[in-house]
């Protein structure tokens, strides 16, 4: 049984981490969040210590270590994107491995800094790249690798997850904190594309705004047209008529890639891989982080090409 700490306990994604820690028969000792709406802890680890101030959380972790000889083996990080780098550094300084939600960091050079701390501490940074452990994605990747050809698959990626007015007023609507639309809702898709279709060769941005982005990516084995949005008005009419607010579609050579099923336990599966030494580390994040960083800083060329 490993000892875990959790930073960002009140967020949307945190319960998936709590469930994964419990399902892998480990223990959550301590959790931190600025907000105290964390009753979900009772469903998984009612005895976990909880703090709303980082300083008291830091002090408690140190007291566990030096007064009770209890150390954290892992720190799970579910905080806003711009805080990931700092919280990963905290985990490594505590001589614990880190498990961080995507995106790992906002900029490629942050990866270089974390590698230095990894080398100094001997601890590892792991990332939740859950699509890499999805059976349908693994099957397609194996198919592409098996063919070993120069074929370019034609891929269309559309992901519209409509958000209310709160979105732009939260940290997610601040590009300096979230990294923008492509980073916040698209980074795991860009990682998936690289994972399946190989090295990225071209990255063109056609449109970009606070709520939408669209562009073209070319990989070793694919040409990808992508569109991401949090605007309800972009939802197709037939989806609206069903009362749904999210639309996701990935087609490969005109055939829909079905991976809606199997999402429920991908975090638990990711934890199992991490605990067995097969997690996804810093370098495995580099291409996707470079991709979204370039998208963020690109000058859109408009609807042409």
Backbone bond lengths (Angstrom), bond angles and torsions (degrees), N, CA, C in turn:
res aa  C-N    CA-C-N  psi(-1)  N-CA   C-N-CA  omega(-1)  CA-C   N-CA-C  phi
1 X - - - 1.464 - - 1.516 109.83 -
2 X 1.335 116.43 125.60 1.457 122.48 179.92 1.524 110.17 -97.21
3 X 1.330 115.80 150.56 1.454 121.79 177.91 1.520 110.25 -95.94
4 X 1.340 115.77 129.96 1.453 121.85 -177.16 1.516 111.46 -117.66
5 X 1.336 114.81 148.95 1.449 122.84 163.67 1.520 107.10 -115.95
6 X 1.329 117.46 155.17 1.461 121.81 -179.35 1.517 109.54 -134.50
7 X 1.335 116.49 123.89 1.458 121.55 176.87 1.522 108.06 -110.14
8 X 1.339 115.89 121.53 1.458 120.77 -176.96 1.514 111.24 100.08
9 X 1.347 116.45 50.74 1.467 120.88 -170.32 1.524 114.35 -78.27
10 X 1.339 118.44 -16.68 1.468 119.13 -175.73 1.527 112.89 -98.68
11 X 1.307 117.53 -0.16 1.460 120.84 -176.45 1.519 113.70 -76.32
12 X 1.327 114.43 170.02 1.465 122.33 -177.51 1.521 112.21 -59.09
13 X 1.323 117.40 -39.57 1.460 121.28 -171.67 1.520 112.81 -88.80
14 X 1.341 117.88 -15.92 1.463 121.28 -174.06 1.525 114.06 -56.97
15 X 1.347 120.21 -41.49 1.474 118.72 179.91 1.518 114.06 -58.28
16 X 1.329 117.69 -30.07 1.466 119.46 177.87 1.527 110.41 -66.75
17 X 1.328 116.33 -34.22 1.465 120.26 177.23 1.525 110.39 -72.61
18 X 1.329 116.77 -41.83 1.466 119.36 177.58 1.526 110.13 -59.32
19 X 1.326 115.83 -44.80 1.461 120.42 179.33 1.524 111.31 -62.47
20 X 1.345 116.47 -41.08 1.467 120.07 -179.52 1.523 111.29 -66.39
21 X 1.328 117.09 -39.50 1.470 120.62 177.95 1.528 109.80 -62.31
22 X 1.334 115.97 -43.95 1.466 120.08 -179.30 1.526 111.31 -69.31
23 X 1.343 117.13 -43.10 1.463 120.67 -177.73 1.522 113.19 -65.95
24 X 1.332 116.63 -23.43 1.472 120.40 177.76 1.532 111.32 -95.69
25 X 1.341 115.08 14.04 1.482 121.91 173.74 1.519 113.15 62.13
26 X 1.329 114.43 42.40 1.461 119.68 176.16 1.525 109.83 -118.46
27 X 1.341 116.88 177.63 1.450 121.04 -170.82 1.527 111.95 -124.16
28 X 1.319 116.38 130.39 1.467 121.13 173.81 1.521 108.02 -92.04
29 X 1.339 115.85 113.38 1.456 120.83 -177.44 1.519 112.62 -86.53
30 X 1.347 116.82 -38.94 1.458 119.53 -170.57 1.521 109.75 -151.83
31 X 1.333 115.21 143.51 1.459 120.87 -179.02 1.525 109.75 -135.08
32 X 1.341 114.92 155.38 1.463 121.79 -177.56 1.517 109.81 -136.68
33 X 1.339 116.34 138.69 1.456 122.03 167.98 1.521 108.84 -163.83
34 X 1.335 116.71 144.94 1.458 120.45 176.82 1.524 111.59 -63.13
35 X 1.325 115.63 -29.80 1.458 121.57 -178.72 1.526 109.49 -100.34
36 X 1.321 115.12 144.46 1.462 118.47 -174.09 1.527 113.95 -102.39
37 X 1.344 117.12 17.37 1.467 120.13 176.14 1.525 109.37 -84.48
38 X 1.320 115.18 71.56 1.464 120.50 -173.49 1.526 111.63 -126.04
39 X 1.339 115.94 34.89 1.458 119.86 177.40 1.514 113.35 -59.68
40 X 1.333 116.42 -19.22 1.460 120.88 177.59 1.523 111.54 -58.88
41 X 1.329 117.00 -24.05 1.468 120.33 178.13 1.527 111.19 -57.64
42 X 1.331 116.84 -33.33 1.460 119.94 -178.30 1.521 112.39 -62.31
43 X 1.325 116.54 -25.79 1.464 120.33 -179.13 1.525 112.04 -77.23
44 X 1.314 116.52 -18.35 1.461 119.99 -174.80 1.528 112.83 -124.42
45 X 1.334 117.14 -52.38 1.468 120.64 -175.59 1.530 109.69 -139.40
46 X 1.331 117.02 75.13 1.471 119.91 -177.70 1.520 113.99 -63.65
47 X 1.314 117.72 -19.36 1.466 120.70 -178.62 1.529 113.65 -94.00
48 X 1.321 116.54 2.10 1.468 119.36 179.42 1.522 110.02 -68.62
49 X 1.320 116.44 136.33 1.465 120.56 173.64 1.527 108.73 -71.79
50 X 1.343 115.90 144.08 1.464 120.05 -176.44 1.523 110.51 -133.13
51 X 1.345 115.06 138.91 1.459 121.18 -179.85 1.524 110.19 -134.02
52 X 1.326 115.56 149.87 1.465 121.42 175.68 1.524 111.85 -106.97
53 X 1.338 116.68 -3.70 1.466 120.88 179.51 1.526 109.09 -122.28
54 X 1.331 115.69 129.57 1.457 119.70 -176.86 1.526 111.45 -59.59
55 X 1.336 117.13 -39.24 1.469 120.41 -176.65 1.529 111.55 -61.02
56 X 1.329 116.78 -41.55 1.465 120.15 179.87 1.529 110.42 -72.65
57 X 1.311 116.18 -35.39 1.467 121.02 175.19 1.522 110.35 -61.95
58 X 1.325 117.04 -47.27 1.464 123.07 179.34 1.532 110.09 -60.22
59 X 1.329 115.95 -45.26 1.460 120.94 179.63 1.521 111.18 -61.31
60 X 1.334 116.32 -43.04 1.465 120.50 -178.57 1.530 111.21 -63.87
61 X 1.323 116.52 -42.94 1.467 120.34 178.83 1.522 110.15 -61.86
62 X 1.331 116.87 -40.91 1.470 120.76 178.80 1.526 111.41 -65.79
63 X 1.347 117.20 -40.52 1.461 120.62 179.34 1.533 111.17 -65.01
64 X 1.341 115.73 -39.40 1.462 118.72 176.40 1.517 110.60 -57.86
65 X 1.325 114.84 -41.74 1.459 120.76 -175.72 1.523 112.04 -71.18
66 X 1.327 116.35 -48.58 1.460 119.46 -170.50 1.529 114.04 -92.79
67 X 1.338 117.86 -22.16 1.457 119.54 -179.18 1.528 112.90 -102.55
68 X 1.341 115.95 -28.55 1.468 118.93 -177.72 1.521 113.10 -118.70
69 X 1.339 115.83 0.34 1.465 121.28 179.37 1.536 111.63 57.57
70 X 1.347 115.36 36.90 1.458 121.48 177.04 1.521 108.22 -114.71
71 X 1.313 117.13 117.05 1.459 121.38 -177.66 1.524 110.64 -111.31
72 X 1.317 115.32 151.43 1.446 120.44 173.40 1.528 109.39 -80.09
73 X 1.317 116.60 132.31 1.462 120.88 175.54 1.523 110.73 -86.54
74 X 1.344 116.20 -34.39 1.462 122.05 -178.86 1.528 109.71 -140.65
75 X 1.322 115.11 147.66 1.462 121.59 168.88 1.525 107.19 -121.85
76 X 1.335 115.97 121.23 1.464 121.71 177.94 1.530 108.65 -93.09
77 X 1.332 115.99 135.40 1.461 121.38 -171.70 1.524 110.14 -120.62
78 X 1.338 115.72 116.73 1.466 122.90 -177.07 1.527 110.79 -126.93
79 X 1.299 117.01 30.59 1.457 122.47 -174.08 1.532 110.89 -89.38
80 X 1.365 118.13 172.18 1.466 120.54 174.85 1.522 111.78 -53.45
81 X 1.320 116.00 149.01 1.463 122.60 -170.24 1.521 113.90 -51.21
82 X 1.337 117.00 -43.05 1.467 120.45 -173.92 1.524 112.95 -70.03
83 X 1.339 118.28 -12.09 1.458 121.68 179.86 1.529 112.71 -97.18
84 X 1.328 117.54 -7.37 1.467 120.35 -176.13 1.521 112.11 -56.57
85 X 1.312 116.59 -46.73 1.465 120.78 -176.95 1.535 110.78 -57.68
86 X 1.328 116.94 -47.31 1.464 120.71 -179.25 1.521 111.82 -64.79
87 X 1.306 117.15 -41.37 1.459 119.86 -176.41 1.528 111.92 -74.61
88 X 1.316 116.95 -30.24 1.469 119.34 172.37 1.526 109.34 -64.38
89 X 1.321 116.44 -43.30 1.465 120.60 178.84 1.528 110.63 -59.99
90 X 1.327 116.78 -41.01 1.467 120.34 177.02 1.523 110.38 -58.86
91 X 1.333 116.82 -47.31 1.463 120.56 -178.73 1.525 111.22 -58.09
92 X 1.322 116.47 -47.05 1.466 120.12 -177.90 1.525 111.08 -65.51
93 X 1.338 116.79 -37.85 1.469 119.99 178.55 1.524 111.60 -66.30
94 X 1.331 116.55 -25.76 1.462 120.94 176.47 1.527 111.82 -83.89
95 X 1.329 115.72 7.52 1.465 121.99 -179.62 1.530 111.04 63.69
96 X 1.339 114.63 34.72 1.463 120.76 177.12 1.519 109.06 -118.84
97 X 1.322 116.57 152.63 1.454 120.84 171.40 1.532 109.03 -76.98
98 X 1.319 116.68 153.18 1.459 121.41 -179.75 1.524 110.61 -108.71
99 X 1.339 115.56 142.49 1.458 122.22 170.80 1.522 105.89 -124.38
100 X 1.326 116.38 109.52 1.458 120.45 -171.17 1.520 111.94 -114.55
101 X 1.331 115.36 137.71 1.455 121.26 173.34 1.527 109.51 -65.78
102 X 1.330 115.36 158.56 1.451 119.87 174.69 1.532 109.08 -77.88
103 X 1.327 118.32 150.63 1.457 127.18 -7.13 1.529 110.23 -74.90
104 X 1.306 115.85 144.54 1.465 120.11 -179.72 1.519 110.68 -53.01
105 X 1.327 116.84 -52.86 1.467 123.97 178.49 1.525 107.24 -146.32
106 X 1.319 117.57 176.18 1.458 120.88 -179.23 1.518 113.16 -91.72
107 X 1.335 117.12 -26.80 1.463 120.23 -173.31 1.525 111.03 -130.86
108 X 1.332 117.37 147.41 1.472 120.33 -178.68 1.521 113.60 -59.10
109 X 1.339 117.54 -34.96 1.464 118.93 -176.86 1.532 112.16 -69.91
110 X 1.338 117.41 -19.68 1.465 119.33 174.45 1.521 110.97 -64.05
111 X 1.325 117.01 -31.16 1.465 121.24 178.42 1.523 110.05 -63.19
112 X 1.327 116.54 -41.01 1.465 120.49 -179.62 1.524 111.24 -62.18
113 X 1.338 116.37 -41.86 1.456 120.11 178.66 1.514 112.30 -63.72
114 X 1.317 116.84 -40.04 1.462 120.68 -179.99 1.527 111.36 -69.35
115 X 1.322 117.29 -32.68 1.465 120.04 177.58 1.525 110.74 -61.92
116 X 1.324 116.61 -38.30 1.464 120.20 178.96 1.523 110.79 -63.43
117 X 1.332 116.97 -40.83 1.465 120.06 -179.80 1.526 110.68 -70.96
118 X 1.327 116.72 -36.23 1.461 119.78 173.56 1.526 110.68 -56.23
119 X 1.324 115.64 -46.38 1.467 120.64 -178.58 1.525 111.32 -64.15
120 X 1.324 116.48 -37.49 1.465 120.41 -179.38 1.522 112.25 -70.62
121 X 1.334 116.62 -38.22 1.465 120.59 -173.46 1.519 113.77 -96.19
122 X 1.328 116.64 -21.58 1.459 119.61 -175.89 1.514 113.27 77.04
123 X 1.336 116.81 8.16 1.462 121.26 179.20 1.520 110.38 -99.81
124 X 1.339 116.04 165.72 1.459 121.75 -169.77 1.524 111.27 -118.51
125 X 1.326 115.48 142.74 1.460 122.18 172.05 1.525 108.64 -101.01
126 X 1.325 116.04 124.22 1.461 122.26 176.86 1.522 109.31 -114.56
127 X 1.318 116.76 148.32 1.456 121.22 178.89 1.519 110.65 -121.88
128 X 1.339 115.08 147.11 1.458 119.95 173.65 1.530 108.04 -83.63
129 X 1.309 116.06 100.75 1.470 122.96 173.14 1.521 105.88 -114.78
130 X 1.346 114.89 72.51 1.460 119.72 -165.19 1.515 114.49 -64.96
131 X 1.335 117.38 -25.26 1.466 118.05 -179.74 1.525 111.59 -68.32
132 X 1.307 117.70 -22.34 1.466 120.39 178.89 1.528 112.18 -69.31
133 X 1.325 116.97 -18.08 1.469 119.01 179.21 1.527 111.29 -107.87
134 X 1.339 117.11 9.42 1.463 120.69 177.58 1.529 109.14 -79.02
135 X 1.331 118.52 130.05 1.472 121.54 -176.15 1.529 113.93 -54.47
136 X 1.339 118.34 -40.70 1.468 120.64 -178.24 1.521 111.39 -66.95
137 X 1.322 116.57 -37.58 1.463 121.09 179.53 1.527 110.16 -69.57
138 X 1.319 116.59 -42.17 1.465 121.13 178.09 1.526 110.17 -62.16
139 X 1.323 116.43 -41.21 1.473 121.14 179.89 1.528 110.99 -62.23
140 X 1.333 117.21 -45.34 1.467 120.56 179.75 1.523 110.57 -66.22
141 X 1.309 117.25 -41.70 1.472 120.20 179.13 1.530 110.63 -60.37
142 X 1.322 115.84 -44.62 1.462 119.60 179.84 1.527 111.21 -62.24
143 X 1.339 115.91 -37.69 1.464 120.31 178.21 1.519 110.99 -63.25
144 X 1.336 116.48 -46.13 1.467 120.99 -179.50 1.530 110.39 -63.35
145 X 1.336 116.53 -44.08 1.470 120.37 -178.61 1.528 111.10 -66.86
146 X 1.334 116.31 -36.18 1.460 120.57 -177.87 1.516 111.90 -66.94
147 X 1.319 116.50 -35.06 1.467 120.35 -178.30 1.521 111.87 -68.21
148 X 1.326 116.97 -31.90 1.470 122.81 176.16 1.528 111.89 46.87
149 X 1.321 115.59 49.08 1.458 119.64 -179.67 1.520 109.80 -123.19
150 X 1.336 115.64 176.22 1.460 121.11 177.94 1.526 111.42 -92.86
151 X 1.327 116.24 13.45 1.462 120.42 -177.54 1.522 111.33 -59.43
152 X 1.332 115.79 138.68 1.447 121.78 175.57 1.534 107.98 -106.16
153 X 1.306 116.67 109.75 1.455 120.47 174.72 1.532 108.92 -71.12
154 X 1.328 115.94 147.01 1.461 121.17 175.75 1.530 107.95 -97.62
155 X 1.318 115.26 117.47 1.467 120.54 -172.61 1.523 110.21 -121.86
156 X 1.321 116.37 134.83 1.460 122.19 172.60 1.524 108.46 -121.85
157 X 1.325 116.10 123.88 1.461 122.85 -179.52 1.520 109.42 -118.02
158 X 1.315 116.50 120.85 1.461 122.15 175.51 1.518 108.56 -127.77
159 X 1.323 116.06 125.59 1.464 120.52 176.79 1.522 108.51 -137.68
160 X 1.335 115.35 111.66 1.459 121.92 178.99 1.522 107.19 -121.56
161 X 1.310 116.71 113.87 1.456 121.62 179.61 1.515 107.37 -123.97
162 X 1.321 115.88 90.40 1.467 120.80 -169.62 1.527 111.52 -64.85
163 X 1.312 114.52 139.54 1.456 122.39 -178.76 1.530 109.46 -124.35
164 X 1.325 115.80 152.53 1.450 121.22 179.04 1.520 112.01 -78.87
165 X 1.339 115.52 -173.52 1.464 121.08 -176.93 1.526 112.76 -64.74
166 X 1.347 115.66 -21.68 1.467 119.64 -179.56 1.531 111.80 -61.78
167 X 1.340 116.29 -29.09 1.462 121.15 -170.83 1.526 111.76 -56.53
168 X 1.333 116.47 -50.04 1.462 120.08 -175.98 1.527 112.31 -72.47
169 X 1.316 117.80 -16.74 1.466 120.83 178.29 1.531 111.88 -90.63
170 X 1.316 116.07 -11.45 1.468 120.65 179.31 1.525 109.73 -91.53
171 X 1.321 116.19 178.02 1.464 120.73 178.07 1.531 111.19 -61.55
172 X 1.324 116.87 -24.16 1.462 119.90 -178.97 1.522 111.98 -67.22
173 X 1.334 117.28 -26.14 1.448 121.32 178.89 1.516 114.04 -86.64
174 X 1.326 116.88 -1.49 1.466 122.63 179.19 1.528 108.35 -101.72
175 X 1.324 117.04 110.18 1.467 120.37 -174.48 1.519 112.40 -60.07
176 X 1.343 117.53 -28.12 1.468 119.84 178.97 1.515 111.85 -71.10
177 X 1.321 116.30 -22.81 1.463 120.23 -178.92 1.530 112.79 -100.68
178 X 1.326 116.89 -36.91 1.469 119.66 -177.59 1.524 112.98 -97.10
179 X 1.350 115.85 -25.73 1.457 119.92 -174.06 1.515 112.63 91.68
180 X 1.352 116.69 -0.28 1.462 119.88 -179.82 1.517 112.85 90.68
181 X 1.323 114.47 176.05 1.468 121.49 -174.20 1.526 112.41 -56.68
182 X 1.320 117.73 -48.14 1.470 120.33 -175.46 1.523 111.20 -61.27
183 X 1.342 116.14 -37.77 1.462 120.16 179.59 1.510 111.13 -74.56
184 X 1.321 116.07 -44.36 1.456 120.52 -169.87 1.524 112.94 -73.04
185 X 1.344 117.80 -41.87 1.469 118.56 -177.83 1.527 113.36 -115.94
186 X 1.338 117.32 -3.80 1.455 118.51 -174.14 1.511 117.07 -116.17
187 X 1.346 118.00 -12.61 1.463 118.95 -169.54 1.526 112.40 -61.30
188 X 1.346 118.11 -35.65 1.464 119.20 -178.95 1.523 111.27 -71.82
189 X 1.353 117.57 -27.34 1.460 120.06 174.97 1.533 110.70 -71.67
190 X 1.332 116.34 -40.78 1.470 119.37 178.58 1.531 110.54 -66.22
191 X 1.331 116.68 -35.87 1.461 119.17 174.57 1.515 110.60 -64.27
192 X 1.332 116.52 -42.07 1.465 121.40 179.31 1.529 110.84 -60.03
193 X 1.344 116.56 -43.71 1.465 120.32 -178.86 1.524 111.00 -62.77
194 X 1.320 116.54 -43.77 1.469 120.63 177.28 1.529 110.64 -63.70
195 X 1.317 116.08 -41.63 1.464 122.06 -178.87 1.528 111.33 -60.86
196 X 1.337 115.84 -39.33 1.468 120.31 -177.74 1.520 112.26 -83.42
197 X 1.335 117.12 -46.27 1.462 121.43 -165.67 1.527 115.03 -107.30
198 X 1.325 118.27 5.90 1.459 120.11 172.36 1.514 114.67 91.71
199 X 1.317 115.18 -161.77 1.466 120.95 -171.99 1.519 112.37 -66.45
200 X 1.322 114.85 145.61 1.457 121.22 177.98 1.523 109.94 -78.54
201 X 1.334 116.38 132.75 1.466 121.34 -177.43 1.521 112.76 -113.17
202 X 1.338 117.70 -29.76 1.470 120.12 -178.29 1.520 109.92 -150.33
203 X 1.336 115.76 143.21 1.456 121.75 -177.56 1.525 108.17 -139.27
204 X 1.332 117.06 108.10 1.461 122.47 -178.98 1.525 108.82 -119.80
205 X 1.324 116.96 132.74 1.463 121.72 176.37 1.522 108.41 -105.95
206 X 1.327 116.29 124.21 1.464 121.31 179.42 1.525 112.31 -92.23
207 X 1.326 115.90 -44.99 1.460 120.91 -178.19 1.521 109.67 -138.42
208 X 1.338 116.09 147.71 1.459 119.58 178.15 1.518 109.95 -156.77
209 X 1.347 115.99 131.74 1.459 121.27 175.92 1.525 107.43 -148.62
210 X 1.328 116.57 -175.21 1.465 120.24 179.47 1.526 111.82 -64.85
211 X 1.332 116.97 -26.84 1.461 120.32 -173.31 1.525 114.72 -116.45
212 X 1.337 117.33 -4.29 1.467 119.95 -174.39 1.516 110.66 -152.33
213 X 1.323 115.32 148.72 1.466 120.80 172.28 1.517 108.50 -150.41
214 X 1.338 116.18 148.84 1.462 120.74 -179.36 1.514 108.74 -150.81
215 X 1.333 115.97 148.13 1.453 118.47 -179.79 1.514 113.29 -172.98
216 X 1.330 114.03 -165.11 1.462 122.37 -176.50 1.523 108.93 -133.21
217 X 1.309 115.40 134.82 1.459 122.26 176.88 1.526 108.96 -128.16
218 X 1.320 116.03 135.81 1.457 119.04 174.31 1.530 108.98 -118.68
219 X 1.327 114.01 127.34 1.462 122.01 177.77 1.526 109.16 -111.97
220 X 1.311 115.83 175.62 1.462 120.50 178.24 1.525 111.54 -50.84
221 X 1.322 115.95 -41.38 1.463 119.88 -173.53 1.530 113.49 -124.52
222 X 1.328 117.81 24.26 1.465 118.38 179.65 1.518 112.39 -161.61
223 X 1.338 114.77 148.11 1.456 123.31 167.60 1.525 106.58 -112.88
224 X 1.310 116.64 122.07 1.464 121.27 -170.29 1.522 111.39 -120.31
225 X 1.319 115.61 125.06 1.456 121.69 169.90 1.529 106.96 -103.28
226 X 1.321 116.98 125.92 1.457 119.27 -174.15 1.530 112.21 -128.71
227 X 1.316 115.33 148.99 1.459 122.91 178.61 1.529 108.59 -143.40
228 X 1.330 116.29 126.68 1.462 122.44 -179.90 1.519 108.99 -127.30
229 X 1.326 117.12 140.09 1.460 119.41 -179.33 1.526 110.94 -157.00
230 X 1.338 114.71 151.79 1.469 121.01 170.80 1.528 110.12 -116.80
231 X 1.323 117.45 14.62 1.458 124.01 -177.47 1.525 110.15 -95.69
232 X 1.328 116.72 120.94 1.467 121.82 -178.57 1.525 111.72 -58.24
233 X 1.322 117.39 -31.38 1.462 120.75 -178.59 1.524 112.32 -64.18
234 X 1.325 118.06 -18.59 1.464 121.12 178.94 1.527 112.66 -84.30
235 X 1.329 116.91 -9.67 1.465 120.70 178.85 1.535 109.37 -66.25
236 X 1.334 119.33 131.53 1.469 121.17 177.14 1.527 111.30 -57.30
237 X 1.319 116.67 145.95 1.466 122.11 -176.04 1.527 112.31 -57.30
238 X 1.328 116.36 -40.26 1.469 118.64 -177.23 1.532 111.58 -65.93
239 X 1.331 116.25 -26.99 1.473 120.61 176.94 1.519 109.79 -77.39
240 X 1.339 116.67 -40.47 1.467 120.60 176.62 1.520 110.75 -59.25
241 X 1.330 116.66 -41.16 1.460 121.09 -177.99 1.526 111.90 -62.43
242 X 1.322 117.07 -23.94 1.467 121.84 177.29 1.517 112.15 -84.97
243 X 1.358 115.47 -2.40 1.457 119.69 -179.30 1.514 113.76 79.52
244 X 1.324 116.93 16.02 1.462 121.37 -178.33 1.529 111.01 -96.60
245 X 1.321 115.99 149.57 1.461 121.56 -177.10 1.524 112.85 -116.05
246 X 1.333 115.99 6.35 1.468 120.27 -179.71 1.524 109.47 -132.21
247 X 1.323 115.49 139.45 1.465 120.67 176.68 1.528 108.74 -136.90
248 X 1.322 115.49 126.90 1.462 120.61 -179.62 1.517 108.63 -134.36
249 X 1.326 115.55 130.18 1.458 119.87 178.88 1.516 109.94 -147.94
250 X 1.317 115.64 130.55 1.465 121.39 171.91 1.524 106.78 -129.86
251 X 1.325 116.10 118.35 1.459 119.66 176.61 1.521 109.12 -113.07
252 X 1.324 115.70 141.11 1.459 123.39 177.40 1.519 107.00 -121.64
253 X 1.336 115.89 113.59 1.471 121.19 -173.21 1.523 111.17 52.17
254 X 1.327 115.87 41.81 1.453 121.93 176.29 1.515 115.89 81.84
255 X 1.335 117.55 -5.26 1.450 121.33 -179.43 1.518 110.22 -102.67
256 X 1.332 115.35 129.48 1.458 120.67 -177.66 1.535 110.36 -65.47
257 X 1.342 115.10 130.66 1.461 121.03 174.06 1.522 107.31 -88.07
258 X 1.303 117.12 109.21 1.459 121.73 -174.98 1.526 109.96 -91.76
259 X 1.329 115.41 112.06 1.454 117.99 176.77 1.526 111.18 -140.31
260 X 1.337 116.31 26.58 1.462 120.83 177.63 1.525 110.78 -67.58
261 X 1.319 116.49 -38.47 1.461 120.17 178.39 1.525 109.91 -76.97
262 X 1.308 115.20 150.75 1.460 119.37 175.88 1.502 114.53 90.60
263 X 1.358 118.13 4.16 1.457 120.48 -179.09 1.524 112.80 -76.54
264 X 1.331 116.93 -24.31 1.461 121.44 -167.97 1.521 113.00 -57.78
265 X 1.303 117.63 -44.90 1.461 120.43 -171.32 1.528 113.74 -109.68
266 X 1.320 117.42 22.09 1.462 119.32 -177.83 1.522 112.36 -67.24
267 X 1.331 118.06 -30.31 1.462 119.34 176.96 1.528 110.35 -68.53
268 X 1.327 116.34 -42.35 1.464 118.96 176.78 1.521 110.56 -61.40
269 X 1.317 116.67 -42.58 1.464 120.72 177.62 1.523 110.61 -61.40
270 X 1.335 116.41 -41.30 1.469 120.80 178.50 1.525 110.69 -62.42
271 X 1.321 116.93 -42.54 1.468 120.70 178.75 1.526 110.78 -63.50
272 X 1.316 116.57 -40.35 1.468 119.81 179.05 1.520 110.32 -59.47
273 X 1.327 116.41 -42.73 1.463 120.36 179.23 1.524 111.09 -66.43
274 X 1.336 116.94 -42.78 1.464 121.06 179.38 1.521 110.65 -61.07
275 X 1.328 117.09 -47.08 1.462 121.47 -177.31 1.521 112.65 -67.31
276 X 1.331 116.22 -22.03 1.467 119.76 177.63 1.534 111.38 -93.53
277 X 1.335 116.73 5.05 1.464 120.50 176.82 1.508 114.63 88.66
278 X 1.343 117.32 14.04 1.464 120.94 -177.27 1.527 112.70 -116.33
279 X 1.330 116.67 31.19 1.459 120.07 179.79 1.518 112.59 -73.87
280 X 1.324 115.76 171.32 1.461 121.82 177.83 1.522 108.91 -97.65
281 X 1.320 115.15 118.81 1.453 121.04 -172.44 1.509 114.19 -95.17
282 X 1.328 115.01 -164.47 1.467 121.72 -173.30 1.523 112.72 -58.67
283 X 1.318 117.08 -51.78 1.467 119.68 -174.72 1.518 112.73 -64.95
284 X 1.321 117.11 -28.04 1.461 119.67 179.50 1.530 111.91 -71.82
285 X 1.314 116.49 -9.60 1.464 121.30 176.16 1.523 113.28 -95.47
286 X 1.323 117.38 -13.21 1.457 119.88 -166.97 1.529 113.39 -60.38
287 X 1.325 117.63 -46.36 1.466 119.61 -175.57 1.525 111.09 -62.70
288 X 1.333 117.90 -44.92 1.467 119.94 -178.57 1.528 111.18 -67.33
289 X 1.327 117.43 -36.67 1.468 120.00 178.51 1.524 110.33 -69.57
290 X 1.320 117.63 -39.22 1.468 120.51 174.41 1.520 110.83 -62.90
291 X 1.344 116.33 -39.67 1.461 120.87 -179.06 1.518 111.38 -61.00
292 X 1.340 117.48 -50.58 1.465 119.85 -176.92 1.526 111.44 -72.60
293 X 1.328 117.26 -30.37 1.467 120.02 176.06 1.521 110.49 -65.59
294 X 1.330 116.55 -43.01 1.464 120.42 178.05 1.531 111.10 -65.24
295 X 1.327 117.08 -39.54 1.469 120.59 177.66 1.528 110.05 -62.05
296 X 1.320 116.26 -43.39 1.462 121.80 -178.60 1.524 111.52 -61.52
297 X 1.306 116.92 -36.08 1.455 120.86 -173.64 1.533 113.89 -100.76
298 X 1.336 116.66 2.34 1.462 120.49 -177.57 1.527 111.45 -78.61
299 X 1.324 114.87 157.22 1.458 121.86 171.19 1.524 107.97 -97.52
300 X 1.339 118.56 111.71 1.465 120.67 -177.24 1.532 111.79 -59.02
301 X 1.330 115.59 139.55 1.464 120.04 -176.50 1.530 112.08 -94.49
302 X 1.353 117.19 -4.46 1.452 120.31 -179.53 1.514 112.22 88.69
303 X 1.337 116.75 178.11 1.477 121.90 -175.43 1.502 112.94 -79.35
304 X 1.322 115.71 74.09 1.458 120.40 178.56 1.518 109.42 -146.48
305 X 1.335 116.52 160.62 1.454 120.15 179.56 1.517 112.79 83.49
